[in-house]
Amino acid sequence: MKHFSYCIHNDLVRKKFCFVKIFLLLMIVFLGGCSANTYHAKITDFTVPKAPSKLETSIFVLREDNFYGSARKFAIICNDTVVGVLNSGTFCQFTVKSGENEIVAYMGGPLMHYRVQGSPGESVYLYCRMGLSTGIFMEQIDQGVADYLISKFKYMDIGLRGRKTDVNYKEYYDNLYK
């Protein structure tokens, strides 16, 4: 009988220890985030940029503020260059040469995209929707809606600006839709 109670006690200790290990592992993942901060992304104060020249387009990308997918950041890529990183309820801004620019939200692969065409000397506002009821897509919104969202959202800046990707997404989508 003594041996039996000893086995039960050891089994309980083993289960508790296993539970503690799993709990600690999960806490490390949740507190550390599900992905590394590859581009040194951080929330900073937003300074309104100067108006784009006649040869440039200013692009704002905003990510819907919701819980679905909020544990993961996604990179914002313009053609073949990482220009921002977004969490839920954040936005980024960058200026590009006017013309066709493929804007891609990337999370382990291209998640959504939008082609900005023309718009010299203007600002374009893109809204990334990612939800169970809204779907997963990027759409252009008007300045009034964007200004309201920008006042509520946080600005996300990256320290490693200009990093090239392995794929030029403008060429990728050109070839895909031929």
C-alpha positions as CSV (number, residue, x, y, z in Angstrom):
1,M,0.0,0.0,0.0
2,K,2.9,2.3,0.8
3,H,4.3,1.8,-2.7
4,F,1.0,2.6,-4.3
5,S,0.6,5.9,-2.5
6,Y,4.2,6.8,-3.3
7,C,3.4,6.2,-7.1
8,I,0.3,8.4,-6.9
9,H,2.3,11.2,-5.2
10,N,5.1,11.0,-7.8
11,D,2.5,11.1,-10.6
12,L,0.8,14.2,-9.1
13,V,4.2,15.9,-8.7
14,R,5.1,15.0,-12.3
15,K,1.8,16.4,-13.6
16,K,2.2,19.7,-11.6
17,F,5.7,20.1,-12.9
18,C,4.6,19.5,-16.4
19,F,1.8,22.0,-16.0
20,V,4.2,24.6,-14.6
21,K,6.6,24.1,-17.6
22,I,3.7,24.6,-20.1
23,F,2.4,27.6,-18.2
24,L,5.9,29.3,-18.2
25,L,6.4,28.6,-21.9
26,L,3.0,30.1,-22.7
27,M,3.7,33.2,-20.6
28,I,7.0,33.7,-22.4
29,V,5.2,33.5,-25.8
30,F,2.4,35.9,-24.7
31,L,4.6,38.4,-22.9
32,G,7.3,38.3,-25.5
33,G,5.0,38.4,-28.4
34,C,4.5,35.9,-31.2
35,S,7.1,37.4,-33.4
36,A,10.4,39.1,-33.0
37,N,10.8,42.9,-33.5
38,T,12.7,42.4,-36.8
39,Y,12.4,46.0,-37.9
40,H,12.7,47.7,-34.5
41,A,9.1,48.9,-34.6
42,K,8.0,51.2,-31.9
43,I,5.0,53.5,-31.2
44,T,6.1,57.2,-31.4
45,D,4.6,60.6,-31.7
46,F,3.3,61.4,-35.1
47,T,4.5,64.5,-36.9
48,V,2.4,65.5,-39.9
49,P,4.7,65.2,-42.9
50,K,5.2,68.0,-45.4
51,A,3.0,67.8,-48.5
52,P,4.3,65.5,-51.2
53,S,5.9,67.1,-54.3
54,K,4.3,66.8,-57.8
55,L,6.4,63.7,-58.3
56,E,5.6,62.0,-55.0
57,T,2.6,60.4,-53.3
58,S,2.2,60.2,-49.5
59,I,0.7,56.9,-48.4
60,F,-0.9,56.2,-45.0
61,V,-1.7,52.6,-44.1
62,L,-4.0,52.0,-41.1
63,R,-4.8,48.7,-39.4
64,E,-8.2,48.0,-38.1
65,D,-8.4,48.1,-34.3
66,N,-9.8,44.7,-33.3
67,F,-8.9,41.6,-31.4
68,Y,-8.7,39.2,-34.4
69,G,-5.1,38.7,-35.3
70,S,-4.0,41.4,-32.9
71,A,-1.2,39.2,-31.4
72,R,0.7,39.4,-34.7
73,K,2.3,42.3,-36.4
74,F,2.5,42.5,-40.1
75,A,5.0,44.3,-42.3
76,I,3.9,46.9,-44.8
77,I,5.8,46.5,-48.1
78,C,5.9,48.9,-50.9
79,N,6.9,47.0,-54.1
80,D,10.1,45.4,-52.6
81,T,10.9,47.5,-49.6
82,V,9.6,47.3,-46.0
83,V,8.2,50.7,-45.1
84,G,6.3,49.9,-41.9
85,V,5.0,47.4,-39.3
86,L,1.5,47.5,-37.9
87,N,-0.3,46.1,-34.9
88,S,-4.0,46.4,-34.3
89,G,-5.0,50.1,-34.1
90,T,-1.8,51.5,-35.5
91,F,-0.8,53.3,-38.7
92,C,2.3,54.2,-40.7
93,Q,3.1,56.8,-43.3
94,F,5.7,56.9,-46.1
95,T,6.3,58.8,-49.3
96,V,7.0,57.1,-52.7
97,K,7.6,58.2,-56.2
98,S,4.3,58.7,-58.0
99,G,3.2,55.9,-60.3
100,E,2.1,52.3,-59.7
101,N,3.1,51.1,-56.2
102,E,2.0,47.7,-54.8
103,I,1.3,48.0,-51.1
104,V,1.4,44.6,-49.3
105,A,0.5,43.6,-45.8
106,Y,2.8,40.7,-45.0
107,M,2.5,38.2,-42.2
108,G,4.5,35.0,-43.1
109,G,3.3,35.6,-46.7
110,P,1.3,38.3,-48.5
111,L,-1.9,38.7,-46.6
112,M,-3.6,41.5,-48.5
113,H,-2.5,44.1,-51.1
114,Y,-3.6,47.3,-52.9
115,R,-2.2,48.9,-56.0
116,V,-1.8,52.7,-55.6
117,Q,-1.9,54.2,-59.1
118,G,-0.9,57.7,-60.0
119,S,-1.9,60.3,-57.3
120,P,1.0,62.7,-57.9
121,G,1.2,65.3,-55.2
122,E,-1.6,63.7,-53.2
123,S,-2.0,61.6,-50.0
124,V,-3.6,58.2,-50.2
125,Y,-5.2,56.4,-47.2
126,L,-5.3,52.6,-47.1
127,Y,-7.3,50.7,-44.4
128,C,-6.4,47.1,-43.6
129,R,-9.4,45.1,-42.4
130,M,-8.7,41.9,-40.6
131,G,-11.7,40.4,-38.8
132,L,-14.1,37.5,-38.7
133,S,-17.0,39.6,-39.9
134,T,-15.1,42.2,-42.0
135,G,-12.9,39.8,-43.9
136,I,-9.2,40.3,-44.7
137,F,-8.5,43.0,-47.3
138,M,-7.0,46.5,-47.9
139,E,-9.1,49.3,-49.2
140,Q,-8.7,53.0,-50.0
141,I,-10.6,55.4,-47.7
142,D,-11.3,59.1,-47.9
143,Q,-9.3,61.7,-46.0
144,G,-12.1,62.6,-43.6
145,V,-12.5,59.0,-42.3
146,A,-8.7,58.6,-42.3
147,D,-8.2,61.8,-40.2
148,Y,-10.7,60.5,-37.6
149,L,-9.0,57.1,-37.4
150,I,-5.5,58.7,-37.3
151,S,-6.6,60.8,-34.3
152,K,-7.6,57.5,-32.5
153,F,-4.8,55.2,-33.6
154,K,-1.1,55.2,-32.6
155,Y,1.7,55.9,-35.0
156,M,4.2,53.0,-35.5
157,D,7.6,53.8,-36.8
158,I,10.4,51.4,-37.7
159,G,14.1,51.8,-37.1
160,L,15.3,49.6,-40.0
161,R,13.8,51.6,-42.9
162,G,14.4,50.5,-46.5
163,R,15.1,46.8,-46.0
164,K,14.6,45.0,-49.3
165,T,12.4,41.8,-49.5
166,D,13.2,38.7,-51.6
167,V,10.2,39.4,-53.8
168,N,9.2,42.5,-55.8
169,Y,5.4,42.4,-55.1
170,K,4.6,44.8,-58.0
171,E,6.2,42.4,-60.4
172,Y,4.6,39.4,-58.6
173,Y,1.1,40.8,-58.9
174,D,1.7,42.0,-62.5
175,N,2.6,38.4,-63.5
176,L,-0.2,36.9,-61.4
177,Y,-2.9,39.0,-63.1
178,K,-1.7,38.7,-66.7
